[in-house]
Amino acid sequence: MEGVLDHRMRQLLSELNPYDLCVTEFVRVVSQPVSDKVFYRLAPELKRGGKTRNGTPVRVQLLGQDPDWLAHNAARAIELGSPGVDINFGCPAKTVNRSKGGAVLLKEPELIYRIVQAMRQAVPSDQVLSAKIRLGWDCHSRTMEIAQAIESAGANELAIHARTKADGYRAEAIKWAAIAPVAQALSIPVIANGEITDFAAGQRCQQASGCTDLMLGRGALSVPNLAAVVKNDVAPLSWSAIQGVLTEYVALEVSGDKERYFPNRIKQWFGFLRQAYPEADALFGPLRRLKRSEEIIALLEAA
Ligand SMILES: Cc1cc2nc3c(=O)[nH]c(=O)nc-3n(C[C@H](O)[C@H](O)[C@H](O)COP(=O)(O)O)c2cc1C
């Protein structure tokens, strides 16, 4: 998740949870090669065989609209050690959609087909090529057409966020059942995503979508052990356990580039944590006003 789920968060969450796979924040592809520096910045795990410290695979995700450049950069991601490559057709951000990347491509299944086909030709056949979509741009009428285009172009996995672009992130718009006919029609694994916030929601999503495999989004940041909750029906971490996790996160950040990213990232994370923890909600106001890492760390320590 762009802007919040970086390699430190992946390290933390993959140590708390039995994740089968993490996907990077999207790597934006325009009409040129992505430099190795950018790949390594967004996916430092490439330097350890494409895995987090505890061995969870981390797949590079690309976002763009040019089939040839996406293919070129997909091949490079694999050369650098990414376990497969993912292509993002779900991002609703205006800046991204204006330059014809992300969800806006859902209006053009033919272009989606050409993109996936070009990437397939560039990515070795023993490597997974996965795609991420929403149900559509503003309706569900073309979900099957889009999904079939992706499968017939050679993708091995498809993750579906069960909302349209027009639905944004509204909870009441979630439509897991709209995934079911696609999951049934396709022969590649389909992974259901959207609004999985606890064990019961995971069960309901599996039932409605017909998918065994689930992908977590915002909930993974609200409840840091959500994958364990959803997979093994364990209790969500207590706030005091979360405080331990926060201490570990701060330590990871302090050993990294804290001044540049830490204040924004921790504020973003608290924006999610406060959905599940009243204690995080109480801290969110004062935290938001602070600009410097030291001040933020002092506030967390005092709490
Ligand atoms: C801040 C933010 C950043 C995101 N960045 C990405 C991204 O880089 N790649 C991607 O495939 N999805 C991204 N997503 C979408 C999520 O992966 C997920 O599909 C969506 O939030 C629905 O799942 P949820 O209801 O469990 O959050 C992002 C979502 C949010 C809120």
The ligand as an SDF file (V2000), in Angstrom:
LIG
                    3D

 31 33  0  0  0  0  0  0  0  0999 V2000
   -3.2910    4.4100    1.2840 C   0  0  0  0  0  0  0  0  0  0  0  0
   -3.5420    3.2640    0.3510 C   0  0  0  0  0  0  0  0  0  0  0  0
   -2.5360    2.8850   -0.5260 C   0  0  0  0  0  0  0  0  0  0  0  0
   -2.7290    1.7920   -1.3870 C   0  0  0  0  0  0  0  0  0  0  0  0
   -1.7240    1.4440   -2.2460 N   0  0  0  0  0  0  0  0  0  0  0  0
   -1.8760    0.3570   -3.0390 C   0  0  0  0  0  0  0  0  0  0  0  0
   -0.8140   -0.0760   -3.8900 C   0  0  0  0  0  0  0  0  0  0  0  0
    0.2660    0.5350   -3.9730 O   0  0  0  0  0  0  0  0  0  0  0  0
   -1.0400   -1.1840   -4.6390 N   0  0  0  0  0  0  0  0  0  0  0  0
   -2.2260   -1.8810   -4.5920 C   0  0  0  0  0  0  0  0  0  0  0  0
   -2.3700   -2.8910   -5.2780 O   0  0  0  0  0  0  0  0  0  0  0  0
   -3.2210   -1.4960   -3.8050 N   0  0  0  0  0  0  0  0  0  0  0  0
   -3.0790   -0.3990   -3.0280 C   0  0  0  0  0  0  0  0  0  0  0  0
   -4.1050   -0.0130   -2.2140 N   0  0  0  0  0  0  0  0  0  0  0  0
   -5.3720   -0.7880   -2.2080 C   0  0  0  0  0  0  0  0  0  0  0  0
   -5.3410   -1.9220   -1.1830 C   0  0  0  0  0  0  0  0  0  0  0  0
   -4.3330   -2.8580   -1.5130 O   0  0  0  0  0  0  0  0  0  0  0  0
   -6.6810   -2.6800   -1.1440 C   0  0  0  0  0  0  0  0  0  0  0  0
   -6.9190   -3.2430   -2.4090 O   0  0  0  0  0  0  0  0  0  0  0  0
   -7.8530   -1.7850   -0.7940 C   0  0  0  0  0  0  0  0  0  0  0  0
   -7.5330   -0.9090    0.2580 O   0  0  0  0  0  0  0  0  0  0  0  0
   -9.0740   -2.6320   -0.4270 C   0  0  0  0  0  0  0  0  0  0  0  0
   -8.8110   -3.4980    0.6360 O   0  0  0  0  0  0  0  0  0  0  0  0
   -9.2390   -3.0880    2.1450 P   0  0  0  0  0  0  0  0  0  0  0  0
  -10.7100   -2.7400    2.1090 O   0  0  0  0  0  0  0  0  0  0  0  0
   -8.9340   -4.3140    2.9440 O   0  0  0  0  0  0  0  0  0  0  0  0
   -8.4190   -1.9030    2.5050 O   0  0  0  0  0  0  0  0  0  0  0  0
   -3.9540    1.0760   -1.3670 C   0  0  0  0  0  0  0  0  0  0  0  0
   -4.9610    1.4670   -0.4730 C   0  0  0  0  0  0  0  0  0  0  0  0
   -4.7730    2.5370    0.3690 C   0  0  0  0  0  0  0  0  0  0  0  0
   -5.8930    2.9260    1.3250 C   0  0  0  0  0  0  0  0  0  0  0  0
  1  2  1  0
  2  3  1  0
  2 30  2  0
  3  4  2  0
  4  5  1  0
  4 28  1  0
  5  6  2  0
  6  7  1  0
  6 13  1  0
  7  8  2  0
  7  9  1  0
  9 10  1  0
 10 11  2  0
 10 12  1  0
 12 13  2  0
 13 14  1  0
 14 15  1  0
 14 28  1  0
 15 16  1  0
 16 17  1  0
 16 18  1  0
 18 19  1  0
 18 20  1  0
 20 21  1  0
 20 22  1  0
 22 23  1  0
 23 24  1  0
 24 25  2  0
 24 26  1  0
 24 27  1  0
 28 29  2  0
 29 30  1  0
 30 31  1  0
M  END
$$$$
